Amino acid sequence: MENLGYLLQDDDIPQAVKRRSVKEKSESVQLENVSKKYLFAKRAIDVILSFCAVAVLSVPMLLIALVVFLQDFHNPIFKQVRVTKDGRFFTMYKFRTMCVNAEQKLEELRSQNEADGPVFKMKKDPRVTPIGGFLRKTSLDELPQFFNVLNGSMSLVGPRPPLPKEVEKYTPYQMHRLDAKGGITCYWQCSGRSNIMFDEWVELDLKYIRDRSISTDAKILAKTAVAVLRRDGAE
């Protein structure tokens, strides 16, 4: 039941992924020391909960898609290539919260990056639409990722999947974020989210990879629900 996404051609894999040493891979095996029973149960829970979420939220998601479409008559779904376990690539879905040429405008804003590490964050990003700002604050833009969970490319709980360009800038230690399948939420989501530094984000992800269990996943999901309702760290 374990679908880890779609592996692209060798040339498409970031060089940082290829540079893993034998020692790093050995350490990675220790981080991945989880039972098959846990992985099976985790996948079963992912399918059941994400299916229920899609069933319950199908009408709200259709309404959100319609509102996003009517603001500029462009595709309401934003598709972006992300990296998951073992450097595998997959397409992640979100409701579009930015203008249609946001990717092209990114380079113009690089100098105004307010985040540390390889990620890009900007509190008053001019590319975000008024509707997009609301979706981000309420985390409604993440709802399409339940379909990623259903098709097996993501899990409900796991390190947030990074962009390929971000992975290229990872240190060997940070590469261990890719020792588990990416998820919708993890420790960082209920610990301040965008308010925490990248190094702390990495440590929280590695803590999850070492400690993961069904009870840990359940606690993270519960804490995430509270964080979303409080809009902790949301932008």
N, C-alpha and C positions, 0 to 999 in steps of 0.2 A: 504493500500500500504506500510505500515511500517513493514519491515522485519529487525529484530534486530540481526540476526545471529542465531547460534545454541547453545543452552544451554546444557552443558555436565552434567554428573552425579554430584551429590552433592559433592562427595569426590574430584572431579576435580577442584572445585572452590577454589581459593586461600583463605587462612584463613583471610587475610586482608579484603576481600570482606564480609565475614561472620560476622566480628566484628563490622559492622556498628551499632551504637546505634540508638534508636528510635529518639533521638534529631537530629542526623545527617541525618536520612531519612526525617525528617520534613523539615530540611533546604534544602535537595535535591529537595523536591517537589517545593519549592519556586524557585529554579534555573530552574526547568522544566516547569515553568508557561508560556507555549507558546500555541498558538491557534491550533486547529486541521486543520484550513484552511492553516496555515503556514506549518505545517508538510506535508499536502497533496501536496501543491504547491512545497515544497522543494523536495519531492520524485519525482514528475512529472518532475521537472527540471533536477534532477539527471539522470533519465532514458533517457530523450531526449538528454541531452548534452553528456552523456557517450556513448549512442548508436551512435551519430554522430562522436564522437572521435574514437570509435572502427572502424567505417566504413571508416573514412578518413585515419586512421593510421594503418590499417590492414596489408598493404604491408610492411611499415617500421618495424612493430613489427615482422613480419615473417622473415625479413632480420636480425634483431637484434638477434632473437632466433637462426637463423642458424649460425651466427658468434659466439655467445656464445657457441653453441654446438660444433662447429669445433675446439675450442681452447683446449678441453680436452675430447670431445665425451661423455659428461654427460648431464643430463637434464638441459636445459637452464632456466627453470622456478624454482624459489625458493619458496617453500611453508612454511609458518610459522604460528603457532597458535598465535593469538593475542586476546586481551580482548577489548570488546566494551561496550556499554550502559548496565548498571545494572549487570556487571560482566559476560556477555555472551561471549562465545568463538566462534571464527570463524577462517577459514584459509585464510590468506592474501597472495596474489601473487605478486611477483616481478621478474624481470630478475635477474638471478644469477650473482652476482658481485664478489663472493669469490670462493676459492678453494672448492672442494667437501667435505672436512673434516673440514670445518671452525668451526662448532659447537663443535667438539672435541678439537680443538686448543684454543678455547676461554678461558678455565680455565688457560692455560699457560700464557695468556696475561692480566689476571685480574689486576695484580699489576701495569700494565702500563696504566690503565684507565685514560683518560684525562678529563673526564666529572664528574660533581658533581651529587649528587642524585643517584637514582637507575639505571640510564642508563649507557651503556658502549659506549664510543667514543674514537677513536684513529686515529689521523690524518694520520699517516703512518702505517696503519694496514697491516702487512705482508700477511694476508690472502686474501687481495683484488688483483684480477688479473689485468693485464694491461688494458684489455678490460673493466673490471668492474670499474676501476678507471675513465675511460672516461664516462661510463654510469652514474656513480654517479655525476660527475661534471656537466653533462648536464641534470640530472634528468630523463633520458630515462629509467632507471631501474624501475621507478614507473608506467610506462604505463600499465602493466597488471592489475593494481588496478582499471582500468575502468570496468573490468569484476566483481570485487567486488562490485562496485557501481551498476552495472546492476542487480546483484542477490540480492541486498538489504542489504548485510552485512556491507557495508560502504556507506558514503555519499561523495559528492565532497568536501564539507566544514564541518569540525568538528575536534575535538582534535585527534591528531595522536594516533592510537590504540597501547597501550603498550604491552609488553610481560608479561605473567603470573608471571614470576619470579620478574619482576619489580614491579608489583602490590602488591606482597607480602611484599614489603619494603615501600609501601606508608604509609604516616601518614593519620589519619582520614580526615584531610583537603584536602590532595592531592587526596583522593578517589573521590572527587567531579568531577575529570576529566572524570569519568565514568557516569556522569549525562546526557550525550548526545552521540549519535551514533558517532563512530570514522569516520574520514574523510581523504581524500588525502592531504588536506591543511587546514591551519587555520592561526591565527594571527602570530604564531611563524614562519611559512614558509616564510612570507614576512617581518620578523623582525630580520633577521640575522641567522635564523635557528640554526645550530649547534654552532653558536658563542654566544648564550645567555645561561645564567645559568638556571638550572632546576627550581628553585623557580620562576624565571621570566616567564619561559615557562608555569608553572602551572597557574600563575596569568593571563597570556594572554588567556589561555584556558577557565578559569572561566569567564573572561570578555566576551569572545565570547558566552558562554552559557547563560549569563545574557542578552546580547544585541542582540542575533541572530534575524535576519529577512531576508527577501529576498534581501533587499538593502544591508545589511551587507555582505551577502554571495556574492553578485555580486562584491562588492568592494574588498573583499578578493581574489576572483578569478582573478580580474584584476591586483591587486598588486602582486599576485603569479606569473602571467605570466611575469611581468617585472622582478621579482626577479630571476626567472629561466633563463631568457635571459641574465641577468647580472651575473648569477652564484653566487649570494650573499649567503655566508655561505655554499656553496656546497663543498663536500669533494671528 
